[in-house]
Structures are given as structure tokens and as C-alpha cells.
Amino acid sequence: MSTLTIFNSGRAATAEESSATATQQRRPIPAVLGADLEVPVKGGRLVGYANLDYAASAPCLEPVSAAVTAALPAYSSVHRGAGYASQLTTARYEQARHTVRAFVGARPDDAVIFTRNTTDATNLLAGCLPEGCTTVVFDTEHHASLLPWPNAVRLAPPAFPGEAVRAADETLAAIDGPKLLVVTAASNVTGELWPIAALAHIAHRHGARIFVDAAQYVPHRKLNLTALDLDYIAFSGHKLYAPFGAGALVGRRDWLAAGEPYLKGGGAVRSVGESVEWHDDPEPRHEAGTPNVLGAIALAAACDALTATGWTELVREEERLLARLRAGLASIDGVRELSLWGPDHPRVGIVSFTVDGYSAREVAEVLSGEYGIGVRDGKFCAHPFVRHLLGASDGGCEDGTASAVRASIGIGTTQEHVDRLVSALRDLVSR
């Protein structure tokens, strides 16, 4: 019996099932595709690629690739065909929905809507807010969580976690009518973890709801929406080792069932005549057209692979590599790590930094062209936050002005990758 069946059955697992699940959770960490990729560097040599850009898009896990390959022979449109291939593909698509629900610990009646990515999911929710709803959002957010809201109150970056809670408390208390608090679970710039449980408590105390951008959190930590008492979360498959253009919005059904359909077309309607009757269920209501079936299957396969591996080993290895990376960067004069709440605050495997005397783009180009290392440079779709961290007030974007370098790790990152980056930066600052 699968862990998914146990989750949905409403009964306790037998001793045999619990033993099987425990054995399953001790499986080795799955491999990623492209681990043997070689890239050209200065002088014409080929070197193994050190991918330290997981926060942008994580490589595909081998079990995810296998799941997609297995689905291709019977690949067909879902929900609208009586043929065997259509029925089988529909079953796989709806099974993926159940898998995602279990992966994030959603409530049994929560909606799970497949989207293209976190940005798509956030904009979908923004279009379903009740009339007159006010959104409270911190200036530390990714643009996907900062920009979609029609009536937003923006809060300055808090100096410490308790200030974030206090600012949300005071702001929500002063707002009448429906309200939504928006916050990330883990910063895509610094990797720092936000106090989402405390913020959810504050939101609910003032009759508000909370939406959590979990895109950078769920690839690194187990999330339980029910235990944290979150109303909505969104995340992307391409950051969760399923790079096939799928994401999910998970949360309470009422706003989503009442909101204007995100896309108007086939599948979203009950009937069309002189007037249109839309589906009451959020999933078909907001999934018009032929959905990205392979993307949903890939996303579910990634959820299954991470769950089967078990989070203890994943987190332990990530924290070991992250500590080595941060210690290495701290040992280099002229390299400064960016942080909102200080070096000791808990974080996932994301580090952003600057190098004295070099623009972020120059650093990234040298690391790629001379050392075969992939990092990200710029403002990471979080322009207000990066400018705050750098103490800059310019309006530049990705031109290297007031920008930073971001190194991010995940499954597939090795100690050699980390050491190569530290050594390359030490060489660079010594020139």
C-alpha cells in the first residue's frame, strides 16, 4: 500500500505498512539529470559543471524523468474522453492532485489548482480576492508576491522577525473589511526563514487570511499547511526538481470558487447558452483548456521522490554544504554575504553576496567562463529588497548596478562544487 493511500484512508497504518514506509524513507537521495554535464571554460578545456543556481531552476530528478517517460505512451487529453488513453491520463492527472495535497499537508477540503508556476498561482489568487480586500505585503517579497494585488499596503523590511510580526499586527488591526497577509516562507535572496506560523496566528486574530509563497521552501523543508494553519500556499515545479512548467495553488475553496474564472474556456463551464454557468469547484473553474498533464505528473513524482527519501537526510546534507559555503565566503576579504536578520538566523541553501571591486555580472561571467560554475547575478526579481540590503537607492535593474551574486544548493550539489566556488572567488579577489 502506498503512503498516499494511507494518507487518504482515514485509518491508522498497520505495523507492516509502517515498517514499509520507514524503509521507504531510508532510500538514498535520488540523482539528478545532468550530474555528468561538462562545460567549456577558458582555454578550450571541458570541466564538470558546478550548478549552484538551484534557486532559479532545479535540475530534474531521475525518478521524475522516469515518471514522465512512463506516462508518454498513453498521453492524452484529460476529463473529456471515453477512450482508454484519456481515462488513464485523467486518472494520473487527478492522482497527481492527491499527491500534491498530501505533500503539503493540506486539509481534505482544500483546493489544489495546477498552474504554470508560483507567479501564475499568485495572480490567480489575486483575481479571486473578495471585493474591497486589502493585501498587506512586505517589500522583501519576490515580485510574484509583491505586484499582483489590486489594493496593497506595503511594509518596510523588518529589522528582526519579531518586528515583522509586530508590523503585521498593527497594520492588520487598522484595516476594515476582508484582508490578506502575504509573506514568503524562505527568501529567494537570502534564504532566511520567515516566522510564518506566528504571522498566520496574527492574521487570523484580526480576521485576515494568509498567503505563503513556498517556492523556495518546499524544495528544502517539509511543509504542513494544516499544522501551520495557512490559508493559501503556492509553489513551482521547476524549483522542486520537476522542470516541466507546472506549479500549484493550494488552499481554502470559498474565495477560489467565487472568483472570476482565471481563464475562460473549455472545462471551466457547466453550460453555455445565452448565459454562462461556471463550475462551482475551483479546480475545473480555474483550469480551463487542456492542462499541462505531464507537468502535473512530473510535479507529483518530485513530491513522491522527496517524501520517499525522507527529509532528515536531505536537510542534514544541505546544512553541511551550506555551512561550508558560508564559512568559505566569510574567510575571503572583500566578499560580503547579504542578510536581513544576521548570520545566525535559520535559512535554506541560498546565499547572496557581493565582491569588492567587481560588479555582480563580472563575477558571474568569470565563474562561468573560467571555472565552469553556474550562479545567478542581479536583483533576483526582488528589486526593492536587494536595494535595501545593499543600501542602494538607484532604479537600475539587471545592469550590474546595485546587484548581487547568488549561489544556491540542492540535491546534486557536491562538496567539490562548494570548494571550487570558494577557491575561484579567492583567486578573483587576489588579482
MOQUIQUI-V728780 format. One record per backbone hydrogen bond with DSSP energy under -1.0 kcal/mol. NH is the residue of the N-H (numbers start at 0). CO is the residue of the C=O. E is the energy in kcal/mol with one decimal. If there is no record, write none. Layout:
NH,CO,E / NH,CO,E
This chain:
5,1,-1.9 / 6,2,-2.1 / 7,3,-1.9 / 8,4,-1.3 / 17,13,-2.7 / 18,14,-2.3 / 19,15,-2.2 / 20,16,-2.6 / 21,17,-2.5 / 22,18,-2.4 / 23,19,-2.4 / 24,20,-2.2 / 25,22,-1.1 / 26,23,-1.6 / 32,59,-3.3 / 36,33,-1.9 / 38,46,-2.9 / 40,44,-2.3 / 41,368,-2.7 / 43,40,-1.9 / 46,38,-2.4 / 48,36,-2.9 / 49,371,-2.7 / 51,373,-2.1 / 53,407,-1.1 / 55,52,-1.1 / 56,52,-1.5 / 57,237,-2.3 / 60,240,-1.7 / 61,30,-2.9 / 64,60,-2.1 / 65,61,-2.3 / 66,62,-1.9 / 67,63,-2.1 / 68,64,-2.4 / 69,65,-2.3 / 70,66,-1.3 / 71,67,-1.3 / 74,71,-1.8 / 86,82,-2.6 / 87,83,-2.9 / 88,84,-2.4 / 89,85,-2.4 / 90,86,-2.2 / 91,87,-2.1 / 92,88,-2.4 / 93,89,-2.6 / 94,90,-2.2 / 95,91,-2.0 / 96,92,-1.3 / 97,93,-1.7 / 98,94,-2.4 / 99,95,-2.4 / 100,96,-2.2 / 101,97,-2.4 / 102,98,-2.4 / 103,99,-1.8 / 104,101,-1.1 / 105,100,-2.4 / 109,106,-1.9 / 110,250,-3.0 / 112,248,-2.9 / 114,246,-2.1 / 120,116,-2.2 / 121,117,-2.7 / 122,118,-2.3 / 123,119,-1.9 / 124,120,-2.2 / 125,121,-2.4 / 126,122,-1.5 / 127,124,-1.8 / 132,129,-2.0 / 133,177,-2.2 / 134,150,-3.0 / 135,179,-2.9 / 136,152,-2.5 / 138,154,-2.8 / 140,137,-1.5 / 142,380,-3.3 / 144,141,-1.8 / 145,141,-1.3 / 146,142,-2.5 / 152,134,-3.4 / 154,136,-2.6 / 163,159,-1.3 / 164,160,-1.8 / 165,161,-2.4 / 166,162,-2.9 / 167,163,-2.1 / 168,164,-2.4 / 169,165,-2.7 / 170,166,-2.3 / 171,167,-2.6 / 172,168,-1.9 / 174,171,-1.4 / 179,133,-2.4 / 180,208,-3.4 / 181,135,-2.9 / 182,210,-2.1 / 184,212,-2.3 / 186,191,-2.3 / 190,186,-1.2 / 192,345,-2.2 / 193,184,-2.2 / 195,193,-2.4 / 198,194,-2.2 / 199,195,-2.3 / 200,196,-2.0 / 201,197,-2.2 / 202,198,-2.5 / 203,199,-2.4 / 204,200,-1.9 / 205,201,-1.2 / 206,203,-1.6 / 207,202,-3.0 / 208,178,-2.0 / 210,180,-3.0 / 211,231,-2.6 / 212,182,-2.0 / 213,233,-2.4 / 217,213,-2.2 / 219,216,-2.1 / 220,216,-2.3 / 224,103,-3.5 / 225,104,-2.0 / 227,223,-2.2 / 229,224,-2.2 / 231,209,-1.7 / 232,249,-2.4 / 233,211,-1.5 / 234,247,-1.6 / 236,245,-3.4 / 239,236,-1.6 / 241,236,-2.3 / 243,241,-2.7 / 246,114,-2.5 / 247,234,-2.2 / 248,112,-2.3 / 249,232,-2.6 / 250,110,-2.0 / 251,230,-1.6 / 256,252,-2.9 / 257,253,-1.6 / 258,254,-1.5 / 267,264,-1.6 / 269,276,-4.0 / 270,276,-1.4 / 272,274,-2.7 / 276,270,-2.6 / 278,267,-2.4 / 284,280,-1.9 / 285,281,-2.0 / 288,265,-3.3 / 292,290,-1.9 / 295,291,-2.2 / 296,292,-2.5 / 297,293,-2.7 / 298,294,-2.6 / 299,295,-2.4 / 300,296,-2.3 / 301,297,-2.2 / 302,298,-2.1 / 303,299,-2.6 / 304,300,-2.5 / 305,301,-2.3 / 306,302,-2.2 / 307,303,-2.7 / 308,304,-1.9 / 309,305,-1.8 / 313,309,-1.0 / 314,310,-2.9 / 315,311,-2.2 / 316,312,-2.3 / 317,313,-2.1 / 318,314,-2.7 / 319,315,-1.7 / 320,316,-2.2 / 321,317,-2.9 / 322,318,-2.2 / 323,319,-1.8 / 324,320,-2.4 / 325,321,-2.7 / 326,322,-2.2 / 327,323,-2.1 / 328,324,-2.5 / 329,325,-2.3 / 331,328,-1.5 / 334,331,-1.7 / 335,353,-2.2 / 337,351,-3.1 / 344,341,-1.3 / 347,190,-2.4 / 349,347,-2.7 / 350,406,-2.7 / 352,404,-2.8 / 353,335,-2.0 / 355,333,-2.9 / 357,354,-1.9 / 362,358,-2.1 / 363,359,-2.4 / 364,360,-2.5 / 365,361,-2.3 / 366,362,-2.6 / 367,363,-2.0 / 368,364,-3.1 / 369,365,-2.4 / 371,367,-1.3 / 372,366,-2.2 / 373,49,-2.6 / 375,405,-2.3 / 377,403,-2.1 / 381,378,-1.7 / 385,381,-2.5 / 386,382,-2.4 / 387,383,-1.7 / 388,384,-2.4 / 389,385,-2.1 / 391,386,-2.6 / 403,377,-2.3 / 404,352,-3.0 / 405,375,-3.6 / 406,350,-3.1 / 407,51,-2.1 / 408,348,-2.6 / 412,409,-2.4 / 417,413,-1.7 / 418,414,-2.8 / 419,415,-2.4 / 420,416,-2.0 / 421,417,-2.2 / 422,418,-2.6 / 423,419,-2.4 / 424,420,-2.4 / 425,421,-2.1 / 426,422,-2.2 / 427,423,-2.4 / 428,424,-2.4 / 430,427,-1.2
